[in-house]
Amino acid sequence: MNLSAESHSIPLSDGNQIPLLGLGTYGDPRKTPKGTTVECVKLAIDVGYRHFDGALVYFNEHEVGQAINEKIADGTVRREDIFYCGKLWNTFHPPELVRPALERTLETLKMDYVDLYIVELPLAFKPGDEFYPRDENGKYIYHHTDLCATWEALEACKDAGLVKSLGVSNFNRRQLELLLKKPGLKHKPVSNQIECHPYFTQPKLLEFCRQNDIVVVGYCPLGSSRDASWVNLTCPPLLEDELLVSIGKKYNKSSAQVALRFNVQRGVVVIPKSFNPERIKHNFQIFDFSLTEEEMKAIEALNKNIRFVELLIDHPEYPFHEEY
């Protein structure tokens, strides 16, 4: 695969393209100072990033949009140079709420369309003003969801020009097949965003997605931050892995750059999140070396089926914590 910092997009099944390296923009709103996201996204655009992964529930889409629009205004990029992925949150699954949710994101971003809009999770919460509705015992209030009906509402949004491509996130094979086999399917999902890194390589799901022309987008491609609220802290630190460190020394690269290159080289899109200017630059420097076939196989063999992200909102009726 001939990749460069300037050209590293791959085709989606609907004819659009997605850059293999993007910037994740999640930040704890309680800990991230106002304006941080604006400055980091502007820096990332200057560095060369063109793909940005956001979500309504990150509570910073207004800053991401501001940064992108300021870089368009100063002539650094055009809107068509930017690839933005937004997400449909769990409280907006009823079909009549899908378009308003997307329009809310567009208004927040100050954009006419998003490049990719994905179903964030294959389960629904009770619709309403609360993004994380709970009962008097503190348990999440779920809502029966018909993923096919939700998908049809998304298809209408694509037909209306509000989004270029449609995808999903945290879907397993069974949930993907539900959409792929839907009677009258008009627009198939072009991507599936899942946790994916050398300790969780997702071989079976990756192969299924490849067979169905679904691009895998890997979140937490470097493992993850050690945030106890959503991360399994018993997991070994990925970036201290001896093999990744040793391969990095060979190429004068870090273990993080090796981990990113591994996924990119096998066609998995990576969206490392960072609000650290040096790391944002560092993570982009993966196009001036390539791993050998033997190194790729050795990294694949590191797979331990370890999930760093513990999504504690799993539900027995809509399980997505299944590898395949």
C-alpha positions in Angstrom: 0.0 0.0 0.0 1.6 3.3 -1.2 0.8 5.8 1.6 2.0 9.3 2.2 1.3 12.1 4.6 -0.4 13.9 1.8 -2.3 10.9 0.4 -3.5 8.1 2.6 -7.2 7.8 1.9 -8.8 4.5 1.0 -12.1 3.9 -0.8 -15.4 3.3 0.9 -18.0 1.0 -0.8 -20.2 4.0 -1.7 -17.5 5.7 -3.8 -16.3 8.1 -1.1 -12.9 8.1 0.5 -11.7 8.0 4.1 -8.2 9.0 5.4 -6.5 6.2 7.2 -5.3 8.4 10.0 -7.6 10.8 11.9 -7.7 12.7 15.1 -10.0 11.5 17.9 -11.6 14.5 19.7 -13.0 13.0 22.8 -12.1 14.9 25.9 -13.6 14.7 29.4 -15.7 18.0 29.5 -15.1 18.3 33.2 -11.3 18.3 32.8 -10.7 19.8 29.4 -10.2 23.6 29.5 -12.4 25.6 27.2 -10.7 26.3 23.8 -8.4 23.3 24.0 -10.2 21.4 21.2 -10.1 24.5 19.0 -6.4 24.9 19.2 -5.6 21.2 18.9 -7.8 20.7 15.8 -6.3 23.8 14.2 -2.8 22.5 14.9 -3.7 19.1 13.6 -4.9 20.6 10.3 -1.6 22.5 10.0 0.3 19.2 10.7 -1.6 17.5 7.9 -4.6 15.7 9.5 -7.8 15.9 7.4 -9.9 13.3 9.2 -11.6 14.3 12.5 -13.7 11.9 14.6 -16.3 13.6 16.9 -19.6 13.1 18.6 -22.5 15.1 20.1 -21.8 13.5 23.5 -18.2 14.7 23.5 -19.7 18.2 24.2 -17.1 19.9 22.1 -18.4 19.7 18.5 -18.8 23.4 18.5 -15.0 23.8 19.1 -14.2 21.2 16.4 -16.4 23.1 14.0 -15.0 26.4 14.9 -11.4 25.2 14.3 -12.3 23.6 10.9 -14.2 26.7 9.8 -11.3 29.0 10.8 -8.8 27.0 8.8 -11.2 27.1 5.8 -11.5 30.8 6.2 -7.8 31.4 6.3 -7.3 29.3 3.1 -5.4 26.4 4.7 -8.0 23.9 3.6 -11.3 23.6 1.7 -14.4 22.0 3.2 -14.0 19.1 0.7 -10.5 18.5 2.0 -11.9 17.7 5.5 -13.5 14.4 6.5 -15.7 14.7 9.6 -17.3 11.8 11.4 -20.3 12.4 13.7 -22.3 10.0 15.7 -26.0 9.2 16.5 -26.3 8.9 20.2 -28.4 6.2 22.0 -31.3 8.6 22.9 -32.0 9.4 19.3 -32.7 5.9 17.8 -36.4 6.4 17.2 -36.7 7.2 13.4 -38.4 10.6 14.0 -35.4 11.7 16.1 -32.6 10.7 13.7 -32.7 13.7 11.4 -33.2 16.3 14.2 -30.1 14.8 15.9 -28.0 15.1 12.7 -29.3 18.6 12.1 -28.3 19.5 15.7 -24.8 18.3 15.0 -24.7 20.2 11.7 -25.8 23.4 13.4 -23.2 22.9 16.2 -20.5 22.4 13.6 -21.7 25.2 11.3 -21.6 22.7 8.4 -24.0 21.8 5.6 -23.1 18.1 5.8 -20.9 15.6 7.6 -18.8 13.1 5.7 -19.7 10.1 7.8 -22.5 9.6 10.4 -22.5 6.5 12.4 -24.7 4.7 14.9 -22.6 5.0 18.0 -23.9 1.9 19.8 -26.4 -0.9 18.8 -28.6 -0.1 21.8 -30.9 2.7 22.7 -31.6 4.7 25.8 -34.9 6.3 26.7 -35.4 9.3 24.5 -35.3 12.7 26.3 -33.1 15.5 27.4 -30.9 13.2 29.5 -28.1 11.6 27.4 -27.6 9.0 30.2 -31.1 8.4 31.6 -31.2 6.5 34.9 -33.9 5.2 37.2 -34.2 5.8 40.9 -31.7 3.0 41.5 -29.1 4.6 39.2 -29.6 2.0 36.5 -29.7 3.0 32.8 -33.1 3.2 31.3 -33.1 1.4 28.0 -35.5 1.8 25.1 -36.5 -1.0 22.7 -34.8 -0.2 19.4 -35.4 -1.4 15.9 -32.0 -0.9 14.3 -33.5 -1.4 10.8 -36.0 1.5 11.3 -33.2 3.7 12.7 -31.1 2.8 9.6 -33.9 3.7 7.2 -34.1 7.2 8.8 -30.3 7.5 8.3 -30.7 6.5 4.7 -33.2 9.3 4.2 -30.6 11.8 5.7 -28.1 10.6 3.1 -30.6 11.0 0.3 -31.3 14.5 1.6 -27.6 15.4 1.3 -27.0 15.9 5.0 -24.4 13.1 5.1 -22.1 11.6 2.5 -21.6 8.1 4.0 -23.3 6.0 6.7 -21.7 3.6 9.2 -21.9 2.0 12.6 -19.8 1.6 15.7 -19.4 -1.2 18.2 -21.4 -3.6 16.1 -20.7 -7.3 16.1 -21.3 -9.7 13.2 -24.9 -10.4 14.2 -25.8 -6.8 14.3 -24.0 -6.0 11.0 -25.9 -8.9 9.3 -29.2 -7.5 10.6 -28.6 -4.4 8.5 -26.9 -6.1 5.6 -29.9 -8.5 5.2 -32.5 -5.8 5.8 -35.2 -6.0 3.1 -35.0 -3.0 0.8 -31.6 -1.9 2.1 -30.7 1.3 0.1 -27.3 2.3 1.6 -25.2 -0.3 3.3 -22.9 0.6 6.2 -19.5 1.6 4.8 -17.6 1.4 8.1 -17.6 -0.2 11.6 -15.8 1.7 14.4 -14.5 -0.7 17.0 -11.7 -1.0 19.5 -8.6 -2.3 17.6 -4.9 -2.4 18.5 -2.1 -5.0 18.7 -3.6 -6.5 21.9 -7.1 -6.7 20.4 -6.6 -7.3 16.7 -10.2 -8.4 16.0 -9.2 -10.9 13.3 -12.7 -12.6 12.8 -14.7 -9.3 12.8 -12.1 -7.7 10.6 -12.3 -10.5 8.0 -16.1 -10.4 8.1 -16.0 -6.7 7.4 -13.5 -7.1 4.6 -15.8 -9.7 3.0 -18.6 -7.2 3.1 -16.7 -4.1 1.9 -17.0 -2.5 5.4 -13.9 -0.5 6.4 -12.9 -1.0 10.0 -12.1 2.2 12.0 -10.0 1.4 15.1 -10.5 3.5 18.2 -8.0 3.3 21.1 -5.3 2.2 18.6 -2.6 2.9 21.2 -4.4 1.2 24.0 -6.0 4.0 26.0 -5.6 6.5 28.7 -5.8 5.1 32.2 -9.2 6.6 33.0 -10.8 4.3 35.6 -14.3 5.5 34.7 -14.2 3.6 31.4 -10.9 1.7 31.2 -9.9 -1.7 32.5 -6.9 -0.7 34.6 -5.7 -4.3 34.9 -4.7 -4.3 31.2 -1.0 -4.2 30.5 0.2 -1.0 29.0 0.3 -1.6 25.3 3.0 1.0 24.5 5.5 -0.8 26.9 5.3 -4.0 24.9 8.9 -5.2 24.2 8.2 -6.2 20.6 6.7 -2.8 19.7 9.6 -1.0 21.4 12.2 -3.1 19.7 10.7 -2.7 16.2 10.4 1.0 16.9 14.2 1.2 17.7 14.9 -0.4 14.3 13.1 2.4 12.5 13.9 5.2 15.0 10.2 5.3 15.8 8.2 5.0 19.0 6.1 2.0 20.0 3.1 4.3 19.4 4.1 5.0 15.9 4.7 1.2 15.3 1.2 0.4 16.7 -0.4 3.0 14.4 1.5 1.9 11.4 0.5 -1.7 12.0 -3.2 -1.0 11.7 -2.9 1.5 8.9 -0.8 -1.0 6.9 -3.5 -3.6 7.1 -6.2 -1.1 6.0 -7.6 -0.3 9.4 -8.3 3.4 9.9 -6.9 4.8 13.2 -8.2 7.7 15.1 -5.8 8.3 18.1 -7.1 10.9 20.4 -4.8 13.5 21.8 -4.9 17.1 23.0 -1.1 17.1 23.5 0.5 19.2 20.6 3.7 17.1 20.5 1.8 13.8 20.4 -0.5 15.1 17.7 2.5 15.8 15.6 4.2 12.5 16.6 1.2 10.3 15.7 1.1 11.8 12.2 4.7 10.7 11.5 3.9 7.2 10.4 4.2 7.5 6.6 8.0 7.5 6.2 8.5 3.9 7.1 6.8 0.5 6.6 6.8 -2.8 8.5 7.9 -6.0 6.9 5.6 -8.9 6.4 7.4 -10.7 9.3 7.0 -7.7 11.6 3.3 -7.5 10.7 2.8 -11.2 11.6 4.8 -10.8 14.8 2.6 -7.9 15.9 -0.6 -9.8 14.9 0.6 -12.6 17.2 0.6 -10.2 20.2 -3.2 -10.4 20.2 -4.5 -11.2 23.7 -8.2 -10.4 23.1 -7.8 -7.6 25.6 -10.4 -4.8 25.7 -9.2 -1.6 27.3 -12.5 0.1 27.0 -15.2 -1.2 29.4 -18.5 0.1 28.1 -20.5 -0.5 31.2 -23.8 0.2 29.4 -24.0 -3.2 27.8 -27.4 -4.8 27.9 -28.4 -8.5 27.6 -30.9 -7.8 24.9 -28.4 -5.8 22.8 -25.0 -7.3 23.6 -22.1 -5.8 21.7 -19.3 -7.0 23.9 -18.9 -10.0 21.7 -15.8 -10.2 19.5 -17.6 -11.7 16.6 
